[in-house]
Every structure is written in structure tokens, then in C-alpha cells.
Amino acid sequence: MPEASGSGQGLGLGMIGVVDSLSDEPDYSTFENKSGLAEDMKFLASMPELCDVTFLVGDTREPVCAVKAVLAARSRVFHKMLYQAPSPQRKKDPPPRENKLRLFLKRSSEPLLLHPQNSTQQRSGFMQQLAPIQEPQANQHHTLIIEEFEPDVFRQLIEYIHTGCVTLQPRTLLGVMNAADYYGLEELRRACAGFVQCCITVDTVCALLASAERYIQYKCTKSLVQKVLEFVDEHGNEVLNLGSFTLLPQHVVRLILAREELRADEFTKFQAALMWSKKYFDSNQNTPLKDVIGNFLEYIQFHKIPANVLMHEVHPLSLVPYNIIMNALAYQADPTSVDPGKLSPHRVRRQGRSMSVQSSLDPYGSNTTLSSSGSDVGSDQKQNSGSN
């Protein structure tokens, strides 16, 4: 008996060991198809009949469809917008308070009004009338207007929310980064900030500055613009020779030309100002070309342009006032013969109102100051004519 007991005990221990060895082997397998899920979710957002919210985006009110539950799950801002914030249509005036005695008499008389034979029918009809009222508001299709972002930018944002992936492009990078910050998508914002480091090139710098014009009120814009301007400083001659330089707003062109850190020779700055002015003149024939380019002359140090270039390339255009060219030539002959204020009026005024033009340039904080310090087309020409 003891031996049998011992052998049985050994067999039991052996079985336990077998079970333990078998339990080490995984009895499940995890299968993931994230790419397939992303494609299906992208398809979902592209089918209006499958979506329950439509955004009318930008000035053109371009429709962008989405699923409210997905938006709310991915963004607390969208959750509050779609489910927590009551729309004006849902607000109803509170019912008037009835007199307690009248309410008591009304309740006590209700059984007398319901005939025994048709009471069931009346109750069912009454419940049918209440059914549409009790239907939850969340089932309704919403239509919202989004004015803060461009359609391409907002569409990329919606694609990322639904699929978890998006293709970043320099043209829409700034908008997507600010939209991600606005709607609380921190991972996307960080991805955009990281992409900035490798997408600022000579070919993309003007597109980034142009897009910054729309999103200047957002905090992410300032840090990006500062990096772009620092890149412009280091590659001044290359940037100023770009054809896309003419697509920048006037105050941004002045902002670049006014930077003391800009590594560009003065004749290249003049050629860039001339190229931009011709582009503007082609679409605004009512403004003389001389008045257009006059907005940039104060940021060009003509005395640093060689005399032969001044006489053969600049003067024949009849766009630069004669006294500016003569002062530049006189300085090159005898630097002590010319007042420095007549050579670089912008740098003389830098201690005054134009100080904000040079201060960090700002990023774009000098938008208003730039417009007021040199004004718009034609104002600088009046100043030059007054100094003659």
C-alpha cells in the first residue's frame, strides 16, 4: 500500500510537470491589421451617408464629413463641442409654474376624463406623441462652420483623427500644427514640430512664410516663423532670388529686407524688391512702379553697391531717386562728406518707431508696425520727395 501510494504520488507530480511545461507554450496569437483599419476608417470619413457631422470649412464653406463618436473619443475639444456645449436651438424656455391648487384639481380630474373603454387607446396615442420628443439629440446630423482653418488643413486633421496617420506637407504644415494644438492632439503637434526641422529648405521657405500669414494669431506660428527667418538670414541671396519670393505679402518682404542679420548683398536686395514690385505692378496697373518699389528703398544700403553697378544697372531704371544715388556715390568717394542718415534712413530710425521692425521680427508681431512705419504703396516715395 505505501509503495502504491508512493508511485501514485510520483505519477501525480510527473503530470503536474507536464502540465507546467505545456502552460509555457502560448495558447493565443495576436493579429493586427492597423493598415487595413486605417483604410477602412478613411473610407468611412469619405462617405457622407455614413457620417453624422459635416463641417463647412473656410471662406468657401467646403464640406468635410466625420463621425462624431470618433472625434469625441480622440479629442476632448471635439467632445465638448459636439456633446457638452448646448446649441442655441436646444435651449427652451422653462415651462410656467402652475398654481398648486389648479395642478391638484387637474390631476384629480384626469381619471374622469379617460373613459374605461378607450383609456388604453388614449394612453398609447399619447405615448406615440411623446416618442419623437424623447429621442436623444445625439442621433441628429450636425452641421458646423469652421472658419479658423483652411479646407485642406482641416481635412488632414480629420483624416488623422479617424485613421491615426497623415501625410505632412510644407504647404499645410503650419496649419496642421496649429489645428493639432487647437484641438488637443499633442502627438500630431509634436510630429509637425519635428518635421519642421527637416522641411525648411530654400524651396519651401517662401511657402511656409506665406502660410504663416493666415495663422499668425496661434502660438505655434511664432516659433516656426522664427526658425524660418533664421534660415532666411543664413541663405539670404538664394531666398531673394526665388520666384516664389514675389508671392509673399508686402509687409513680409519688408520684414525680411529690414533684418540686419540677413546675409545678402545690397544689389541682390534691390533686385528682389524690383522683382516683387513688378509682380505687384502687373496686377495693379493703377499704381506706378516707382511708388511700389519706394516701399523698400529705405532697407537697401545703396552706398554698398559698386559705383559701376549703380550707374549701369540701377540709375537707368529711373526708379531710385537721384539724390539717393548721388549720396551713395559721394560716400564711396569720401565717406565723411555724407550724413549717414541720408544713406540708411531705416537704421537711423531704428532707435525710434522702427525698433519693433528689428526686434526679433517679431515673429510677425511687427505686422501693424511695418504698415505704419513705412505705410503702404506710395508713402515712402512721398518721404523721399520731401527730403529732396
Disulfide bonds with the S-S distance in Angstrom:
none
